[in-house]
């Protein structure tokens, strides 16, 4: 992961800012669906930022507005000090995008597709270097139509980075990758990050976010509900460990902020140890599910409050 600041240094400038961002869609049977709701976001230059959330949470709409593919209804968004919506070609040359869908380039060969796109950028990366970086080293002369699903996904990544972008948007980039390919991809992202590329990542693989992200934002119902590093997001209240052990009464579990003291008391100062003794600390997945569950509960409570009939004036 890339550290954005060091002791004694000023924080890095923002590569991406969004203030009060809103987007709603009209429903076929009337009414509207709010996809993004007064969202504020700041991503520093050179930072790797993972935007997490369940399907329908507003991630894709947010990313599309940052990329300039969708116009906000209201609010302000800037990427590299530029409003992305209808930005000039000079802006497009500074960003890279890896979409969720696999590319379809007809009968072009891998190297041909990359060289063709590289010619559109002022300072692209070397084609052969990019092919090797994404694990397609022996596929440069192969037609794209013959690639497997995972290989085509690697080509998508190659097409996203060939222009040597300052900001790279990655939408579920490792879908279809085998475990070895995922780890090779992670190494590539770390190299890009260490070189100063700002990376915005959406993924359903929480281990991927934990491995790569300097910071994580969790979005649900169009709102940013939590933000922080993989090691502190959610705050200490969601990170209280559990101590498990088995005794004569069966499997026991206690949630405690002082696990060492409890373990010491259970083991009689180290003289004995209960069966199956373990200290379990909440994983990023545990914390994420708690955050989403709390947000869903709050949203449901708000909907019930709005739907409840008013009692004002009922008593006369």
C-alpha positions in Angstrom: 0.0 0.0 0.0 1.1 3.5 -0.6 1.5 5.8 2.4 0.1 9.2 1.5 1.9 11.2 4.1 5.0 10.8 6.3 5.9 12.5 9.6 6.7 16.1 9.0 5.3 16.2 5.5 2.2 18.1 4.4 -0.8 15.9 3.3 -0.9 15.1 -0.4 -3.2 17.2 -2.5 -6.6 15.8 -3.4 -6.8 14.1 -6.8 -10.6 13.6 -6.5 -13.2 15.6 -4.5 -17.0 15.4 -4.4 -19.2 17.6 -2.4 -23.0 17.1 -1.9 -23.1 14.7 -4.9 -26.6 13.6 -5.9 -28.1 11.4 -8.6 -31.6 10.0 -8.9 -33.3 7.9 -11.6 -36.9 8.0 -12.8 -38.7 4.7 -12.2 -40.8 3.2 -15.1 -43.9 3.2 -13.0 -43.4 6.7 -11.6 -41.4 8.1 -8.8 -37.6 8.2 -8.4 -34.8 6.1 -7.0 -32.0 8.0 -5.3 -28.8 6.3 -6.2 -26.3 8.8 -4.7 -27.5 10.9 -1.8 -25.4 14.0 -0.7 -22.1 12.2 -0.9 -18.9 13.8 0.1 -15.6 12.2 -0.9 -11.9 13.2 -0.9 -9.2 11.0 -2.4 -5.6 12.1 -2.1 -3.1 12.0 -5.0 -1.2 8.8 -5.0 -3.7 7.1 -2.8 -5.4 3.7 -3.4 -9.0 4.0 -2.3 -11.5 1.1 -2.2 -15.2 1.9 -2.4 -17.2 -1.0 -1.0 -20.9 -1.6 -0.7 -23.6 -4.2 -1.6 -25.2 -4.3 -5.1 -27.4 -1.3 -5.6 -25.6 0.8 -3.0 -24.6 3.5 -5.4 -21.0 2.5 -6.1 -21.3 2.3 -9.9 -23.2 5.5 -10.2 -20.6 7.3 -8.0 -17.8 6.0 -10.1 -19.5 6.9 -13.3 -19.9 10.5 -12.2 -16.2 10.6 -11.2 -15.2 9.2 -14.6 -17.5 11.8 -16.4 -19.7 9.1 -17.9 -22.8 10.4 -15.9 -23.8 13.9 -15.0 -24.7 14.6 -11.4 -28.1 16.0 -10.6 -26.5 18.4 -8.2 -23.3 18.8 -6.2 -19.7 19.3 -7.2 -17.1 16.9 -8.4 -13.6 17.4 -9.6 -11.0 14.9 -10.8 -7.5 16.3 -11.3 -9.0 19.8 -10.8 -11.4 19.2 -13.7 -15.1 18.7 -13.8 -15.3 15.2 -15.5 -18.7 15.7 -17.2 -18.0 16.7 -20.9 -14.3 17.2 -20.0 -11.9 17.9 -22.9 -9.7 15.1 -24.5 -6.7 16.3 -22.5 -8.5 15.2 -19.3 -9.4 11.8 -20.8 -5.7 11.2 -21.5 -4.9 11.5 -17.8 -7.3 8.8 -16.5 -7.6 5.1 -17.1 -10.7 3.0 -16.7 -11.2 -0.7 -16.3 -14.9 -1.5 -16.7 -16.6 -4.5 -15.2 -17.5 -5.9 -18.7 -14.9 -7.8 -20.8 -13.6 -6.0 -23.8 -14.6 -7.0 -27.4 -12.1 -6.0 -30.0 -13.2 -8.3 -32.8 -10.3 -10.1 -34.5 -7.5 -7.8 -33.3 -4.5 -9.4 -31.7 -3.6 -8.5 -28.1 -0.6 -6.4 -29.1 -2.5 -4.7 -31.9 -5.3 -3.6 -29.6 -2.8 -2.2 -27.1 -0.7 -0.4 -29.7 -3.8 1.1 -31.3 -5.0 2.5 -27.9 -1.5 3.6 -26.9 -1.3 5.9 -30.0 -4.2 8.0 -28.5 -2.1 9.0 -25.4 0.8 11.5 -25.2 3.0 9.4 -23.0 1.9 5.7 -23.0 3.6 2.8 -21.4 5.5 0.3 -23.5 3.2 -2.3 -24.9 5.4 -5.3 -24.2 5.9 -4.1 -20.6 2.2 -3.8 -20.1 1.5 -7.3 -21.6 4.0 -8.8 -19.2 2.7 -6.8 -16.2 -0.8 -8.3 -16.6 0.4 -11.8 -17.2 -0.2 -12.0 -20.9 3.4 -12.3 -21.9 2.9 -15.2 -24.3 -0.4 -13.9 -25.7 0.7 -10.7 -27.5 0.2 -12.3 -31.0 -3.0 -14.1 -30.1 -6.4 -12.9 -31.4 -8.5 -11.5 -28.6 -11.5 -13.7 -29.6 -9.5 -16.8 -28.6 -8.7 -15.6 -25.1 -10.3 -17.2 -22.0 -12.5 -15.1 -19.8 -9.7 -14.6 -17.2 -7.3 -13.6 -20.0 -9.7 -11.1 -21.5 -10.1 -9.6 -18.0 -6.3 -9.2 -17.9 -6.5 -7.5 -21.3 -9.1 -5.1 -19.9 -6.6 -4.1 -17.2 -3.8 -3.7 -19.8 -6.0 -1.4 -21.8 -6.8 0.6 -18.7 -3.1 1.3 -17.8 -1.6 1.5 -21.3 -2.0 5.3 -21.3 0.1 5.6 -18.1 -2.8 7.4 -16.2 -2.6 9.7 -13.3 -5.9 8.3 -12.0 -7.0 4.7 -12.6 -10.5 3.5 -12.0 -10.8 -0.3 -11.4 -14.3 -1.8 -11.4 -14.2 -5.4 -10.0 -10.8 -5.9 -11.9 -10.0 -9.4 -10.7 -13.4 -11.1 -11.5 -12.5 -14.4 -13.2 -8.9 -14.4 -12.0 -7.4 -17.5 -10.4 -5.7 -17.0 -7.0 -2.2 -16.8 -8.6 -3.4 -14.2 -11.1 -5.0 -12.2 -8.4 -1.8 -11.9 -6.5 0.2 -11.0 -9.6 -2.4 -8.3 -10.2 -2.0 -7.0 -6.7 1.7 -6.7 -7.2 1.0 -4.6 -10.3 -1.4 -2.3 -8.4 1.2 -1.8 -5.7 3.8 -0.9 -8.4 1.4 1.7 -9.9 0.6 3.1 -6.5 4.3 3.4 -5.5 4.8 5.3 -8.8 2.2 7.9 -7.7 -0.9 6.7 -9.6 -4.1 7.4 -7.8 -6.3 4.3 -7.8 -10.0 4.0 -7.2 -11.1 0.4 -6.7 -14.4 -1.3 -6.4 -14.4 -4.9 -5.4 -16.5 -7.5 -3.7 -13.3 -9.3 -2.5 -12.7 -7.8 1.0 -9.3 -9.4 1.2 -8.4 -7.5 -2.0 -9.4 -4.2 -0.4 -7.5 -5.0 2.7 -4.4 -5.9 0.8 -4.4 -2.9 -1.6 -6.2 0.1 -0.1 -4.8 2.9 1.9 -8.3 3.8 2.8 -11.7 2.2 2.4 -15.1 3.9 2.0 -18.3 2.0 2.6 -21.4 3.2 0.7 -25.0 2.1 1.3 -28.3 3.6 0.1 -26.2 6.2 -1.7 -24.5 7.5 1.4 -20.9 7.1 2.6 -21.5 5.4 6.0 -17.9 4.8 7.0 -14.4 5.6 6.0 -10.9 4.8 7.2 -7.9 2.6 6.8 -8.4 -1.2 6.6 -7.2 -1.4 10.2 -9.4 1.2 11.8 -12.6 1.6 9.7 -15.7 1.3 11.9 -14.0 2.5 15.0 -13.0 0.6 18.2 -16.6 -0.3 19.0 -16.7 -2.8 16.1 -13.3 -4.2 16.8 -13.8 -5.7 20.3 -12.3 -9.2 20.3 -14.1 -12.4 21.4 -12.5 -15.1 23.6 -13.7 -18.6 22.9 -13.1 -21.8 24.9 -14.7 -25.1 25.9 -15.4 -26.2 29.4 -17.8 -28.7 31.1 -20.8 -26.6 30.2 -19.9 -26.5 26.5 -18.5 -23.9 24.1 -18.3 -20.5 25.7 -17.7 -17.1 24.1 -17.2 -13.7 25.7 -16.8 -10.3 24.0 -14.2 -8.3 25.9 -11.9 -5.3 25.5 -9.3 -7.1 27.7 -8.8 -10.5 26.1 -5.4 -11.0 27.7 -6.7 -10.6 31.2 -9.5 -13.1 30.5 -7.2 -15.6 28.9 -4.9 -15.3 31.9 -7.7 -15.9 34.3 -9.0 -18.9 32.4 -5.6 -20.5 32.2 -4.8 -19.9 35.8 -1.8 -17.7 35.1 -0.5 -20.1 32.5 -0.7 -23.2 34.6 -3.5 -24.7 32.5 -5.3 -23.9 29.3 -9.0 -24.5 28.5 -9.8 -26.7 25.5 -10.2 -24.9 22.2 -9.0 -21.6 23.7 -8.9 -18.8 21.0 -8.9 -15.1 20.8 -10.9 -14.0 17.7 -10.6 -10.5 16.4 -13.2 -9.1 14.0 -12.1 -9.3 10.4 -12.7 -6.6 7.8 -15.6 -8.8 6.5 -17.1 -8.9 10.1 -16.9 -5.1 10.4 -18.2 -4.5 6.9 -21.3 -6.7 7.5 -22.0 -4.9 10.8 -21.8 -1.5 9.1 -24.1 -2.6 6.3 -26.5 -4.2 8.7 -26.7 -1.0 10.9 -27.3 1.2 7.8 -30.0 -1.1 6.5 -31.7 -1.1 9.9 -31.5 2.7 10.1 -32.9 3.0 6.5 -35.8 0.6 7.4 -36.6 2.6 10.5 -36.7 5.8 8.6 -39.0 4.3 6.0 -41.4 3.1 8.7 -41.4 6.5 10.3 -42.2 8.2 7.0 -44.9 5.7 6.2 -46.6 5.9 9.6 -49.9 7.9 9.6 -49.8 11.2 11.4 -51.7 11.4 14.7 -51.7 15.2 14.7 -55.3 16.4 15.3 -56.7 12.9 15.8 -57.9 13.8 19.3 -60.5 16.4 19.6 
